[in-house]
């Protein structure tokens, strides 16, 4: 099992490696139930596969460390705009460039969603981000400060320009997370890894296609990608459910301050 996963990782197919391990765990679990085998080697390999893009975008994916990170984000004492962007990032897991350039006109309070236009997406396709109750609360809070302008997260020097592309990474460094530990882009890997691992009994809690659609990953099959170019609302009911579940999950991890898993960090002055 380890050899197979190593080969997939070496081929730089990290997402596939995570899926293969999860599928193997389900198969071995059934084998144990039916007394075909007495062990599940795939379970012991959980957490040993690097998160997607860890070579370029470091990410924290262990549940106990995610809880510590979310608490640290809540305690960030920098500028209000940066603090809001930092706290929203793990809930929406869009790319940093898509987050920092968010416009108030893209936010629908009534529909509880954020519609990112195609010209701001890497995939060149409109993208819908369902907003959880937690995301709405963060946005409404910062709306008091920046709602009179176009940008959700304007920079300090000009309200017509968003915060810089390095602002969130700099904030993470202030919270004492090194570039080898966590990056702004890493919130995507965090969500992807944990959501793919979630289970309801022997079945995945969320279909992989739902997760990948929410991550706005382009279909590698060019024919399918062409036909799906404008399908921004694909799997939307399931994605809404998933996004709220994810935010609730983050809150649960944040609330767990067990001394056996809690990591104490102090922001730099």
Secondary structure by P-SEA (a helix, b strand, c coil): caaaaaaaaaacaaaaaaaaaaaaaaaaaaaaaaccccccccccccccccccccccbbbbccaaaaaaaaaaaaaccccaaaaaaaaacccccccaaaaaacccccccccccbbbbccccccccbbbbbbbcaaaaaaaaaacccccccccccccccccccccccaaaaaaaaaaccccccccccaaaaaaaaaaaaccccccccccaaaaaaaacccccaaaaaaaaccccccaaaaaaaaaaaaaaaaaaaaaccccccbbbbbbcc
